[in-house]
Structure formats: C-alpha cells, structure tokens
Amino acid sequence: MSQEAEQIRHFWQRLGLPGLVDVHTHFMPERVLRKVWDYFDSAGPLTGMDWPITYRVEEAERTALLREFGVRAFTAMLYPHKPGMARWLNGWAAEFAGRTPDCLHTSTLFPEPGVELYVREAVEAGARVFKAHVQVGGYDPTDELLDPVWGLLAEAGVPTVIHCGSGPAPGKHTGPEPIARILARHPRLPLIIAHMGMPEYVEFLDLAARYPEVRLDTTMAFTDFMEAMTPYPPAAVPRLADLGDRVLLGTDFPNIPYPYLHQLQALEALGLGGEWLRGVCHDNAAALFGL
C-alpha cells in the first residue's frame, strides 16, 4: 500500500468512518478521457496555471487506487460536448457500472431530440446519478428540450451532478441564473452543484438554502490550487455548517493537479468539526444513495 493510501485511510478511520464516498470521479471511454486530458494539458492559458494530471494511469489502476484509498462508492462522471454522444456514453457507463460494483451507475444528457426517451431508459435501467456539464456542452440548461427531463428526474429522485458555475472559465450559459429558473419550475429537482458552484459560491449557497434538494460537492474547492485561482470567501464558510447534510465529497479524480489526500486535508482545515466532516466525506452521500 502506498504512503498516500495509508494517510487517506488513517484520515477516515480516525473519523470513525467505514470509508469515503466520492460523488465526483471521472471514468469514461478511453479515447474520450484522452481528449479530456489533452484539454487539461493545454489549460494553462485558460486558467493561468499548469494543470498536470496526477493520476494519469489506465482504468484498472485508477479503480484499484480508489479502492486502496478506501473509497467505497464513486461515480463515472462523463458528459457529451455535442449532440449524438449522450446515448452512446450512457451505454458505456452502464457496462462500466455492471463490471464495477462500487461505481454508482452514472448517466448523462444533452438537449437534443430524444433526450427524454434515453434519460427515461437510463433511469429504468438503474442509473443512480446523472452528470450535466453546462460549460463543456455549451448549452442552456433551461432549453425546452430539457424541461421534461428535469421533471422526470425530480419525480424519480435521481440526482444530477451539474457543472454550472463559471469556473475555471465562464461559458455562455454558466452561472446561477439558469439554475434558479430551473429550480423555480422544478423545486424538488435533486441537483448537486459541482465545485461548490465556483466562482459563484455565495449565489449557489443561496440556492441551496432556498431549495432543500440542492446539494453542493466539494470538488477542488478549498485546495491550494483553487484558492490561488478562485478563493472561497471566508465569510461564507460558516454557512457550510448550516447546510448540514447537503455538502458531499467530490474530488475530480483522476483529473486533479495534486494528491487526492490534499482535498481531504483542505476540508478538515475549514475547522467545521468532526461531525460535519464525517457527513461530507461519507454519511451524506451514503444516505442520499442508500448505501
């Protein structure tokens, strides 16, 4: 066992947890993942910082690493950047979940004809969580083609991890306003706001406070890397304690420019206490997904 794995296991063991639940990890077809890595390799001009991929290894080694770390459940966050990709990606993700029992069956979507049909098929096939990437997809999440989909997911109670904040670079349809419009129509829609909504942290906190089915994932937030780029406002940190069970551990593994352990250390450094940390690192997601 690596030294990092030993440190990670010590982290959750001293909290009295059976392991970690990470709601924001990336597994996707290899040729798609390679393109994602190429994007991060060239992301320096976009972010102003180099973005090395710490865990640039083959799929089997990546799953083995998460298990060595003690991650008892994780996701396969994957997303289309154009029409015609989502159904194919969902097929791959269903197969991956079938051979990877500790991965929560993940699906995705895109505003295109037939989206309601293939989202319903995915839910009926056992999808536990969806991924929507407003920035990469370049689409308006309020698109009328998606309205019945949001209604379907609200009724089914299947969460969607949605990258809708304007970081690390803004998109045409990123930001809290489109999400506020969706939630006004579908107040029971279980959204998990990726990256704590960076950089619109406070605005997404406000939405979470208003809608009890809105959650936030910690992906990259509070780390040294992201604090140098888009720091979390210190005055907003106490509000995270008030959210109780609606902050979930996410990491962006394997596409992170620092060790996995650092995300955990950054959360502990917030000083919000052991009970809060236990909820974030395991219990909140375990309850949401019935683990």
KEBA-108413 format. One line per field, with one value per residue: x, y, z of N, C-alpha, C in turn; residue in one letter. Coordinates in steps of 0.001 Angstrom, whole numbers, plus 500000, padded with zeros to 6 digits. Each point is the difference from the previous one (the first is absolute). Example, Ala and Ser with C-alpha at 12.3 -4.5 7.8 and 13.67 -1.06 7.14 Angstrom:
REM residues 2
n.c1 <- c(513190	499650)
n.c2 <- c(494310	501050)
n.c3 <- c(507800	499280)
ca.c1 <- c(499110	500820)
ca.c2 <- c(501190	501190)
ca.c3 <- c(500000	500060)
c.c1 <- c(500900	499230)
c.c2 <- c(501200	501090)
c.c3 <- c(500000	500730)
resn <- c(A	S)
REM end
This chain:
REM residues 291
n.c1 <- c(500846	499642	500954	499626	499887	501134	500421	499487	500431	501124	499859	499456	501036	500775	499263	500394	500509	499101	500225	500221	499166	500401	499229	501296	499956	501027	499074	500629	499452	500981	499471	498875	500425	500583	498859	499381	500870	499798	498714	500143	500621	498954	499626	501329	499913	499174	500780	501066	499680	501162	499529	501036	499819	499661	498817	500966	499110	500154	498854	500559	501062	499202	499270	501150	500395	498806	500046	501240	499485	499172	499936	498936	499800	499908	500261	499322	500424	499068	500360	498952	500677	499196	499001	499237	500551	498957	499201	500974	500218	498674	500108	501048	499354	498945	500787	500527	498801	499657	501192	499413	499737	501199	499742	499509	499029	500829	499210	499742	500034	499210	499795	499324	499488	499053	500383	498710	499983	501210	499584	498764	500559	500830	498985	499267	501170	499646	500009	501075	500733	499714	500642	499964	500564	499471	501168	500315	498761	500236	499171	498799	500230	499555	500767	499016	501011	500602	499008	499529	501275	500063	498833	500488	501152	499230	499169	501047	500334	500382	501085	500246	501233	499864	500855	499596	500990	500504	500413	501227	499072	499476	498768	499423	499809	501234	500015	499630	499909	500611	500840	500004	500037	500933	500608	499764	500316	501169	499307	499520	500533	500512	500460	501152	500218	500611	501111	498960	499914	501265	500262	498786	500962	499926	499930	500892	500708	499684	500291	501107	500132	499678	500782	499228	499708	500470	501035	501118	500821	500958	499751	501253	498839	500496	500340	501293	499848	498815	500545	501016	498990	499132	500529	499732	498922	500932	499322	500144	501200	499642	499597	501193	500269	499369	500706	500727	498956	500215	501120	500438	500788	500728	500697	499323	500237	500938	499100	500770	500396	499519	500563	499334	501026	500493	499079	500325	501277	499660	499209	500931	500810	498785	500284	499207	501001	500168	498904	500324	501234	499489	499126	500907	500854	498874	499565	500277	501056	500434	499513	500560	501026	499626	501225)
n.c2 <- c(498801	500982	500905	500477	498766	499771	501150	499670	498758	500523	500833	499052	499235	501069	500160	498730	500183	499378	501241	500284	500992	499814	501082	500308	498804	500004	499259	499751	499812	499124	499909	499964	499136	499401	500251	499517	499010	499868	500125	499186	499216	500485	499709	500007	500249	498966	499292	500172	498691	499347	498984	499526	498874	500021	499560	500319	499075	498734	499684	498831	500719	500766	498981	499366	501161	500222	498728	500210	501102	498992	500319	499909	501219	499964	500952	499975	501158	500002	500617	500289	500257	499027	500266	498961	500595	500605	499569	500268	501174	500115	499526	500792	501014	499528	499812	501199	500493	499285	500471	501075	499022	500528	499980	501141	499265	500550	501021	500400	501245	500344	501302	498921	499856	499469	501157	500356	499445	500459	501143	499864	499627	501009	500791	499522	500259	500919	501021	500212	500488	501265	500263	501290	500321	501047	500053	498712	499696	501154	499378	500445	499868	501209	499416	500311	499508	500756	500856	499154	500120	501306	500064	499233	500667	501084	499494	499613	501247	500035	500105	501261	499547	501288	500044	500948	499955	501197	499049	499732	499872	501199	499504	499853	498799	500266	499670	500660	500973	499268	499691	501270	500203	499064	500419	501166	499321	499549	500489	498828	500673	498767	501228	499544	501174	499703	499666	499699	499856	499675	501296	499608	499844	501278	500272	499015	500559	501148	499414	499520	501201	500338	499068	499256	499875	501224	499377	499976	499823	499432	499439	499809	500256	501133	499352	499800	499033	499676	499976	499566	499267	499315	500777	499084	500788	500428	501092	499242	499776	500871	500493	499465	500442	501120	499661	499677	499308	501212	499691	499673	498994	500840	499358	499516	499034	499736	500926	499696	501258	499135	499516	498862	499663	500841	499423	498869	500265	500425	498930	499218	500667	499760	498972	499279	499250	499013	500426	501266	499742	499319	500980	500946	499337	499797	500442	501218	499608	499355	501051	500897	499149	500031	500407)
n.c3 <- c(500000	499179	500176	498798	499534	500621	499505	498824	500119	500420	498978	499209	500305	500105	498893	500075	498769	499245	499624	498738	499713	498757	499973	499911	499408	499179	499417	498888	498803	499816	498787	500713	500918	498979	499390	501062	500058	498703	500327	501037	499143	499323	501251	499920	498682	500154	500829	499234	500061	500145	499271	500686	499316	501292	499595	499153	500353	499686	499405	499787	499709	499257	499583	499751	499494	499434	499654	499583	499476	499732	498700	500792	499536	498671	499121	498876	500479	499070	498888	499224	498901	499497	499148	500347	501060	500557	499044	499124	500588	499975	498765	499760	500579	499342	498936	500171	500279	498922	499566	500546	500867	500254	498693	500418	499504	499129	499723	498768	499545	498983	499815	499677	498803	500765	500554	499962	498802	499628	500537	499508	498847	500193	500349	499024	499419	500911	499150	500743	498993	499682	498878	500290	498859	500601	500644	500132	500399	500629	500848	499719	501309	499637	499085	499168	499289	500930	499768	499065	499637	500269	499395	499033	500019	500048	499110	499278	500360	498726	500784	499699	499786	500231	498981	500827	500895	500104	500838	499536	499037	499841	499960	498838	500583	500458	501280	501081	499104	499050	500967	500346	498678	499887	501091	499441	498902	500508	501016	499573	499009	500149	500095	499526	500557	498864	500637	500780	498653	500169	499938	499566	500911	500248	498711	499859	500961	499436	498824	500559	500517	498736	499426	500778	498691	500221	499458	500670	498952	500719	498833	500408	500572	500451	498868	500224	499109	500529	501206	499256	499516	500748	500929	500918	500001	500827	499671	498900	500551	500974	498841	499747	501220	499623	498897	501059	499548	499539	500649	498778	500380	499274	499073	498968	500876	499106	499592	501039	500210	500902	501103	499905	500765	499104	499205	500583	499866	498779	499947	500509	499166	499496	500794	499211	500451	500877	500621	499743	500383	501011	500129	499825	500753	500652	501179	499525	499303	501079	500660	499200	499950	501267	500309)
ca.c1 <- c(499154	500800	499960	498805	498845	500023	499586	498574	499272	500091	499100	498596	499899	499943	498671	499053	499223	500336	500660	499586	499135	500438	498940	500478	501190	499800	500315	499345	500773	501391	500327	499399	500812	501261	499717	499862	501347	500628	499452	500658	501405	500091	499131	500757	499549	498618	499915	501158	500773	500140	499015	500451	499076	500757	499724	499905	500304	498958	498738	500065	500829	499230	499028	500756	500437	498879	499750	501102	499742	498844	498783	499100	499098	500442	499164	500662	499559	500307	499133	500164	500236	499239	498885	500296	500985	499549	499483	501170	500696	499189	500208	501305	499943	499239	500904	501035	499390	499747	501224	500661	498865	500105	499693	498589	499644	499946	499561	500137	498921	500295	498734	499895	498817	500153	500667	499106	499900	501173	500133	499058	500573	501107	499431	499382	501094	500667	500919	499903	500409	500286	500971	499738	501146	499517	501132	500566	498947	499660	498554	499171	499291	498564	499496	498686	500159	500397	499009	499393	501034	500127	498806	500142	501003	499429	499013	500715	500910	501374	500787	500865	501166	499984	501046	499271	500714	500778	501409	501146	499803	498554	499381	498892	498800	500347	499574	498847	498689	499227	499663	498891	498777	499620	499496	498694	499029	500114	500630	500428	501061	501214	501230	501245	500760	501408	501034	499380	499516	501041	500353	498793	499772	498944	498718	499540	499617	498642	499055	499917	499228	498603	499418	500560	500576	501242	501207	501241	501147	501189	501047	501101	499840	500787	501371	500952	499937	498833	500032	500836	499288	498696	499891	498687	499911	500030	498759	498974	500314	499066	498724	500106	499561	498540	499401	499894	500211	499895	501316	500470	501361	500332	501432	500450	500926	501459	500437	500354	501421	500575	499586	498628	500007	499947	498600	499527	500668	499428	498700	500218	500558	498921	499733	498563	499742	499991	498682	499826	500938	499490	498887	500480	500883	499332	498628	498985	499806	499494	498561	499379	499994	499547	501113)
ca.c2 <- c(501199	501215	500883	500836	499181	499825	501265	500184	499056	500517	501158	499625	499114	500778	500604	498946	499695	498747	500349	501256	499977	501107	500140	500696	499406	499882	498828	500155	499273	500434	501028	501247	500475	500544	501351	500833	500250	500952	501322	500501	500251	501304	500918	501072	501330	500212	500184	500699	499062	498670	499073	498624	498957	499229	498557	499684	498578	499247	499889	499004	500547	501077	499402	499389	501077	500440	498968	500055	501174	499755	500614	498848	500267	501134	500222	500048	501255	500096	501040	500273	501395	500258	499052	498664	499310	499640	498631	499113	500065	499310	498568	499659	500149	498876	498848	500225	499760	498574	499280	500756	500106	501128	501232	500322	500055	501406	500293	501401	500521	501143	500477	499527	499155	498662	500002	499498	498553	499264	500210	499076	498652	499880	499899	498673	499023	500037	501124	500552	501407	500554	501084	501028	500926	501153	500708	499246	499785	501270	500087	500675	498970	500275	499631	499357	498556	499418	500219	498746	499173	500434	499522	498557	499730	500431	498995	498761	500234	499655	501237	500390	500837	500951	501029	501167	501210	500605	499660	500901	501065	500137	499592	500857	499745	499670	500957	499569	500434	498928	498972	500549	499879	498586	499630	500629	499115	498639	500232	498746	499414	499814	500416	500102	501045	499616	500997	500996	501090	501009	500916	500636	499197	500520	499894	498606	499783	500556	499062	498831	500384	500190	498758	498931	498898	500444	499680	500537	499112	500759	499748	500956	501184	500129	499537	501077	500287	500803	501225	500958	500419	500548	499661	499943	501151	499557	500321	499019	498674	499545	499584	498592	499230	500088	499124	498677	498769	500263	500171	498653	499907	499777	500278	500073	498919	500111	501190	501037	500353	499836	498699	499833	500312	501446	500425	499659	500903	501334	500008	500000	501295	500977	500080	499914	498955	498611	499555	500552	499329	498641	500100	500350	498984	498708	499742	500717	499281	498667	500129	500378	498884	498788	499045)
ca.c3 <- c(500000	499909	501155	499912	500363	501458	500605	499736	500841	501374	500080	500235	501161	501244	500064	500318	498798	499322	498747	499386	498823	499136	498993	498798	499397	498554	499195	498690	498986	500025	499013	500478	501121	499470	499517	501201	500496	499076	500335	501209	499673	499334	500744	500620	499577	500415	501452	500525	500809	499435	500551	499790	500438	500981	499926	498574	499892	499331	500737	501072	501081	500656	500918	501098	500886	500820	501000	500957	500838	500853	499441	499877	498883	499191	498822	498689	499405	498571	499456	498570	499607	498778	499862	499510	500837	501343	500065	499916	501276	501003	499796	500569	501451	500540	499959	501014	501308	500120	500361	501077	500918	500925	499271	499849	498579	499621	498635	499639	499148	499136	499421	498621	499825	500566	501301	501045	499845	500467	501442	500637	499867	500946	501351	500116	500019	501303	500218	501355	499989	498679	499900	498991	499952	499247	499413	498880	499015	499372	499797	500989	500768	499973	498678	500133	499839	501287	501055	500456	500619	501398	500682	500153	501028	501271	500409	500314	501119	499609	500006	498889	500283	498894	499943	499499	500366	498912	500120	500025	499003	499789	498749	499593	500800	501379	501011	500792	499523	499358	500980	500787	499199	499997	501323	500184	499341	500527	501304	500622	499187	500803	499331	500757	499313	499969	500327	500878	499160	499798	501089	500556	501205	500871	499305	500054	501398	500155	499399	500873	501180	499610	499472	500835	499233	499367	500758	499450	500182	500406	499011	499830	500843	501227	499810	499721	498575	499660	500798	499274	498796	500391	501424	500633	500904	501396	500700	499642	500544	501037	499407	499633	501163	500068	498998	500594	499239	498558	499387	499690	499494	498597	499864	498601	499686	500129	499258	500974	499923	501335	500530	500507	501434	500227	500091	501343	500948	499822	500672	501452	500381	500167	501428	500259	500983	499587	499542	498640	499107	499785	499066	498658	499422	499855	500426	499211	498741	500312	500203	498727	499053	500661	500062)
c.c1 <- c(500879	499873	498762	498754	499932	499522	498504	499175	500038	499036	498584	499830	499932	498705	498928	499124	500395	500749	499490	498970	500321	499009	500484	501350	499683	500484	499191	500785	501397	500287	499380	500838	501318	499799	499813	501379	500760	499534	500713	501483	500195	499249	500753	499567	498579	499913	501122	500894	500122	499046	500466	498990	500764	499838	499748	500456	498815	498805	500093	500818	499268	498961	500710	500475	498868	499690	501091	499828	498853	498750	499026	498933	500482	499134	500839	499506	500483	498961	500280	500322	499258	498839	500490	500986	499397	499518	501153	500779	499226	500125	501317	499943	499220	500870	501077	499444	499747	501228	500764	498957	500083	499829	498491	499702	499690	499520	500157	498886	500493	498667	499917	498714	500268	500596	499091	499920	501226	500297	499054	500526	501125	499494	499403	501054	500813	500994	499753	500285	500264	501080	499570	501144	499629	501150	500538	498949	499586	498518	499321	499237	498497	499386	498689	500077	500339	498926	499306	501008	500181	498782	500063	500963	499530	499027	500678	500925	501431	500818	500780	501132	500158	501116	499372	500617	500905	501498	500263	499946	498510	499570	498813	498805	500325	499521	498717	498642	499219	499555	498845	498686	499520	499367	498662	498902	499974	500668	500468	501116	501280	501265	501157	500885	501483	500896	499464	499463	501042	499885	498784	499569	498778	498633	499458	499699	498575	498956	499843	499187	498505	499332	500623	500567	501262	501163	501209	501079	501276	501088	500935	499884	500884	501447	500910	499913	498840	499936	500854	499276	498685	499746	498563	499911	499945	498688	498898	500241	499033	498656	500024	499568	498479	499324	499936	500315	500021	501302	500609	501435	500005	501451	500462	501075	499613	500556	500406	501504	500719	499538	498562	499905	499797	498566	499452	500605	499430	498634	500172	500494	498936	499597	498537	499621	499868	498665	499731	500871	499559	498831	500472	500730	499320	498501	498941	499714	499475	498497	499281	499850	499626	501070	499960)
c.c2 <- c(501245	500836	500885	499212	499794	501273	500252	499079	500434	501168	499547	499055	500788	500794	498967	499599	498640	500210	501338	499724	501257	500114	500626	499430	499692	498661	500131	499196	500592	501109	501347	500574	500591	501421	500971	500334	500968	501426	500569	500275	501370	501086	501158	501395	500323	500384	500849	499112	498679	499048	498572	499004	499057	498502	499583	498548	499294	499782	499031	500511	501118	499437	499363	501058	500455	498977	499983	501188	499758	500706	498866	500191	501250	500055	499942	501246	500085	500905	500199	501471	500355	499010	498637	499209	499369	498555	498987	499984	499257	498480	499541	500028	498864	498745	500129	499730	498517	499209	500682	500265	501153	501346	500174	500186	501449	500131	501494	500393	501186	500470	499680	499196	498595	499967	499453	498475	499303	500259	499064	498564	499786	499852	498612	498896	500064	501110	500623	501494	500400	501064	500936	501002	501162	500708	499273	499803	501261	500191	500733	498932	500245	499697	499221	498487	499315	500143	498710	499062	500387	499545	498510	499671	500452	498949	498702	500149	499615	501280	500221	500858	500935	501028	501215	501315	500449	499761	498628	501101	500094	499475	500903	499861	499610	501097	499563	500314	498899	498920	500475	499877	498548	499620	500662	499142	498609	500052	498733	499316	499842	500297	499989	500963	499670	501171	501101	501191	501043	500674	500671	499264	500474	499857	498572	499568	500487	499055	498749	500305	500085	498686	498800	498818	500403	499721	500593	498937	500826	500028	501182	501237	499881	499513	501192	500432	500936	501294	501070	500579	500698	499651	500007	501138	499546	500246	498985	498632	499570	499541	498525	499099	499989	499064	498542	498876	500223	500458	498607	500054	499749	500382	500310	498973	499385	501330	501150	500244	499935	498646	500017	500421	501486	500507	499739	500933	501415	500108	500048	501359	501087	500144	499918	498794	498610	499528	500478	499232	498561	500000	500234	498832	498647	500039	500675	499272	498598	500030	500303	498797	498676	498928	499229)
c.c3 <- c(500000	501274	499964	500402	501507	500698	499810	500893	501465	500199	500321	501184	501293	500127	500349	498833	499422	498688	499519	498912	499198	498844	498687	499578	498536	499463	498725	498978	499834	498991	500383	501137	499515	499478	501170	500557	499090	500297	501223	499753	499367	500760	500639	499569	500466	501471	500567	500847	499244	500712	499727	500556	500932	499807	498541	499793	499345	500929	501177	501180	500730	500966	501192	500999	500908	501082	501061	500945	500985	499527	499711	498933	499283	498754	498728	499278	498557	499359	498519	499749	498720	499952	499519	500825	501239	500086	499952	501315	501084	499863	500588	501525	500654	500031	501078	501398	500218	500411	501133	501081	500996	499293	499934	498517	499608	498556	499732	499038	499181	499417	498513	499876	500535	501382	501096	499949	500569	501471	500747	499928	501009	501427	500211	500024	501274	500209	501368	500035	498546	500113	498886	500050	499083	499287	498773	498911	499270	499774	501137	500786	500079	498631	500158	499809	501325	501071	500429	500658	501465	500798	500282	501137	501376	500533	500424	501199	499707	499922	498712	500539	498810	500152	499335	500449	498862	500127	499387	498939	499724	498647	499707	500934	501442	500949	500686	499391	499277	500986	500881	499237	499957	501336	500304	499377	500622	501382	500703	499217	500826	499197	500984	499226	500096	500392	500925	499213	499667	498635	500648	501274	500793	499347	500030	501433	500241	499412	500859	501251	499685	499615	500729	499245	499241	500941	499288	500115	500109	498937	499778	500879	501240	499855	499693	498539	499689	500810	499327	498796	500349	501463	500497	501003	501465	500743	499723	500620	501101	499446	499591	501148	500085	498999	500457	499042	498497	499362	499860	499482	498501	499823	498583	499673	498656	499488	500910	499997	501349	500531	500535	501464	500262	500090	501395	501034	499906	500672	501511	500480	500130	501466	500374	500861	499420	499469	498575	499012	499725	499009	498589	499351	499803	500203	499140	498687	500242	500209	498683	499080	500647	500095	501321)
resn <- c(M	S	Q	E	A	E	Q	I	R	H	F	W	Q	R	L	G	L	P	G	L	V	D	V	H	T	H	F	M	P	E	R	V	L	R	K	V	W	D	Y	F	D	S	A	G	P	L	T	G	M	D	W	P	I	T	Y	R	V	E	E	A	E	R	T	A	L	L	R	E	F	G	V	R	A	F	T	A	M	L	Y	P	H	K	P	G	M	A	R	W	L	N	G	W	A	A	E	F	A	G	R	T	P	D	C	L	H	T	S	T	L	F	P	E	P	G	V	E	L	Y	V	R	E	A	V	E	A	G	A	R	V	F	K	A	H	V	Q	V	G	G	Y	D	P	T	D	E	L	L	D	P	V	W	G	L	L	A	E	A	G	V	P	T	V	I	H	C	G	S	G	P	A	P	G	K	H	T	G	P	E	P	I	A	R	I	L	A	R	H	P	R	L	P	L	I	I	A	H	M	G	M	P	E	Y	V	E	F	L	D	L	A	A	R	Y	P	E	V	R	L	D	T	T	M	A	F	T	D	F	M	E	A	M	T	P	Y	P	P	A	A	V	P	R	L	A	D	L	G	D	R	V	L	L	G	T	D	F	P	N	I	P	Y	P	Y	L	H	Q	L	Q	A	L	E	A	L	G	L	G	G	E	W	L	R	G	V	C	H	D	N	A	A	A	L	F	G	L)
REM end
